[in-house]
Amino acid sequence: MAHKLDDFIRYALNAQPISGTSLIISLYGDALNHRGGEVWLGSLSLLLEPMGFSDRFVRTAVFRLQKEGWLTVEKLGRRSYYRIAERGMNQFRHAEDKIYLSEQPEWDGKWDLLLLEGVAKNARTRLKKALGWLGFAQFNSSLMAAPSSPQRDIPTLLGELNASDSVIYFRADYPYTRSEQNLKELVSVNWSLEQVSQHYHEFIVSFRPLMALLRDCHEADLTPERCFQLRLLLIHFYRRIVLRDPLLPNALLPAQWEGQIARNLCINIYQRIDLAATRYVSECCETTIGQLPQPTAAYYRRFGGLHSEMNVYSQ
């Protein structure tokens, strides 16, 4: 059975081109974000070289991420330690709110409306793109909208986007149910739900065989190294889809939404391999103060709750 897990890892690695910067972001966000966010460059190579990524691949990726403001570097002697920068922390926080949800967000039936008429034309395109990543869709040239979510702090988001003074924020009700079908059609088009659903379907087809392998394999086959590699690939491919998902409430989604099926699959796989993967990261990673810190409590709230080593040993 062990060789079948290795075959799956090779299949996932070869399924589509993998960007170095995107893979490193996945690694930091999933494995390091709640463990201090800092690691020695050599530790990154130690984690990724067994997967076929060269030391040069890793160095080039972290150098680019540093230049783009995602990471900062501290040098101690000949060693370089890369830490998540402030910009990166903000991005990881917003991403984590979407990636590690256990179900579609609750909805009170209200809408958040953002009027962009006061935004300069040269800044409007950038702002629309940023708001699109946060779940908003464009209803007309100057109006963007999203179903209200308790996880979305609009004033804070506008502040982070330097748009507090130029964007007018409304919260609206939708009491007229007679046009509900037209609203769902508008939502489907404006949020490109058919395209998002297709991406989720491809994820399900790719990773459903892994769930079967994990169900049938012996515990000894789930080595920490394999579990880390599987978890990184799982989150890397899932992240790329879910961050493009507006995470609409169930009331606005088609029946049998592929996104929820993909999420349940991701949760089941993640929970099966997380402990061993976390152990492997602890063994391989070094920081400026020595050993990598243990995950914070926030880490174990992912996907509705994960087991920790302490919980396992106390059972």
N, C-alpha and C positions, 0 to 999 in steps of 0.2 A: 504493500500500500504506500510505503514511503516514496517510492519512485513515481507514483501517480501524483502525489502532491508536488514533487519537483517538476513533473511534466506540466502541471497546471501553472506553476510559477513561470516556466519558460514560455508557455502559451500566452499568458497575460503580458509578459514583457515584450513579446513580438506582435501582439495584436494590433498595436498602432504605435506611431512614433511617440517617444516620451521626451518632453522638454526638460532639460536639466534644472532650470530655475523653477518650473512648476513642480517637479518632483521634490526638490529641496523644500519648497514652501509646504508641500503635503507633509513632509517629514517633520519639519519644525512645528507645524500646526497640530499634528496628531500626537507626536511623541515627546516634544520638548516644551510646548507652550505652557503647560502646567507643572513644569519641572525646572523652573528657573530661566528657561529660554536661552541658555548659553551652552556652547559645546566647543571642544577643541576640533579644529579642522581635521586632524588625523582620525578622530572618532567618526566623523561623517564618512570618511573614506573606508574605515573599518566596517561600517554598517552597509555601505553600498557596493563595495568592490565585489563581494561574493555574488551579487546580482548582475554583474557584468558591466558595472559603471566604473570607469577608470578614475584614478586619482586626478588626472587632468580634467575629466568631466566634472568632478566635484569642485575643484578649485575654480574653474571657469564659471560655474553656476553661482557659487557664493560671492565671487568677485562682482558679478553682474548685479546680484541682489543687494550688495553693499552700495554699489553705484546708484541703484534705483531707490535707496532709502529704506529697504526692507530690513537690512541687517547692519549692525555696527561691528567693528573689529577691535580687539585689544590684543596687543602683542606682548608676550612675556618671553624674553630671550628669542629663540628662533621659532617659537610656537605662536600660532594665531588662533584666537578664540572668537567665535562669531555669536553675537547676541541679537535677539529680536529688537529692532529699533522701535521708537514710539509710533511711527507710521505703521509699522508691521503689527504692533500690538492692537491698534485700532482695527486694522483689517482682519486680523485673526479673531478678534472679539465678535465682529459682525458675522464672519464666516461660521464660527462655532455655533452661533445661535441658530443657523440654518442646518448645518451638517449633522449635528448630534441630537436633533429633535426625535422624539419617540412617536409623534403623531402630528397630524395637521393642526395648525394653530386654532385656538378657539376664536369665535367671532361674535361680536355683539350686534351685527347688522349695520354698523356705521362705516363710513368711508372717510379716509384722509384725502383731502384735495389740496394740491399745491399750485398756486397761480404764479407763473414765471414771467409775467409781462414786465416786471421791473428789473429783470436780469438782462445785462448787456448781451447783445447778440453773440459776441465772441466767446462769452462764458456759458451761454445757454446750452450749446452742444455738449460740453464737458459735464455740465450739471445734470442734463437729461440722462447721459450714460451712467453717471454715478447713481442716480435715483433708480434707474432701471435695474442695477445690480441689487438694490435694496427692496425690490418688489413692486415698484411703481411702473405704470404704463402710461403712454401718452394718449390722451383723449382728443386733444386738438393741438394746435401749434404752441399754445402757452399753458395748457392745463394737463397736469399729471395726477393720477389717482391710484389709490390702493385700498383694499379692505382694511379697516383698522385692526391692529394687532397689539395686544398688551406687551409684546416683546419689542415693539418699535417705538422708540422715544424720538418723536419728530423734532422737537426743539434742539435736542442734542445732535441729531443727524445734520440738521441745517447748520449748526455751529461748526461741526467738523468739516462741512463742505464750504465754509465761509459764505453762506448764503442767508444768514439770519435776517439781514436788513433788506434783502431784495426779493425774497420769496414770501408771498402771502399764504398763510396756512389756515384752511377751514376744516372743520369736521362736520360731516353731513349724514342725515338719516336717509333711508330709502323705504318710505312707507307705502309705495304704490306697487302692489304685487301683480297688477294686470299686465305689466310689461316685463315680467320676470324672464320670460323666454328670450325676449330681445336682449335683455341685459346679459344673460348667459352666453348668447351668441357673440355679443360685443366683447365680453371677457375672453372667450375662446380665441378670437382673432387678435385682439390687442396684446394678449399675453402669450401668443404663439403656443397654445397648449398642445396642439397636435405634434409640433416639432419636439417639445419637451417630452411628451409621452413616448415618442419614438426613441429618443435617447435612453429613457428609462428602460424601455423594452430591450434594447441592445445590452444594457447592463445586466438585466435579469437573465437573458440568454447566456451571457458570458460567465456569470458567477453562480448560477444555480447548480452547475455540476460540482463546484467546490463544496457547497453545502452537503451534497450527497457523499463526497469523499470524506469530509469531516465527520459525518454521522457514522460512517462505516470503519474509519481507521482506528488503530490501536493508540492508546495514550502515548506510548513510546515514540510513535511516528511524529507526534506534535512537538518537535524540538523547539526550543526558544528561537533559534535562528530562522527556521521555517515559518514559525508563527509571526515573527516580525516582518518577514518579507511578504507574507500573505496579507497582513494587516495594512502595511504601507500601500500595496497595490490596490487593495479593496477601497481604502479611503481616497487614494489618488484618483481612481476612476469615478467613484461615487461623488467626490467633491466637485469635479468638473461639471457634473450634471446638476446637482442640487443647488449650486450657486447661481445657476441660470433659471432655477425654478422660482416663480414668484411666491410659492407656498400659499396659495389661495385656500380659503376655508372650504370645507366639504360641500357647503351649500352652493358653491359656484363651480364645482368640478364635475366632470362626467362621472357616471357610475363606473365602478371597478377601475379607479384611477391607478395607472401604472406606477405613479410616484409612491403611493403607500405600499404597494407590493414590493417595490425595490427597497424601500426603507426597512420593511420587516425582514427582508433577506439580508440586508447589510447588518442589521442589529443582531440577527441570529449568528451570523458568521463572526462578527466582531466580539460578541460575548464569549464565543467558544475559544478564541485564540488570544484574547487580550492579556490575560495574566502572564502567559509564557512570553509574549512579545514584549511586555513591559519589563520583565526580568532580563531579557536579552539587551534591551536598551541600557538598563542599569549596568550590565556587565561590560558593555563596549564604550560607554561614554565617560569623558573626563571634562571637568570644568576648571576655571581658574582657582577654585578653592578645593579641588579634588573630586570626590565622588558626586555624581549627579544626584540632586535632591529627589526624595520620593514624591510621587504625584500629590497634588493638593486635593482637598475635598471636592473642588469643582470638577476635577478630572473624573471622579467616580460618579458624578451626576449625569454623565453622558448617556444618551439613549434611555433615559428613565432610570438609570442605576446600574453600575458595574460592580463586580466583586473585587475586593482588594486582597492582597496577600494576608493581611491581618484577619480579615473576615474568614478566609479559607482555613487558616490555621486554628481559629477559635471554634470551628464547627466540630 
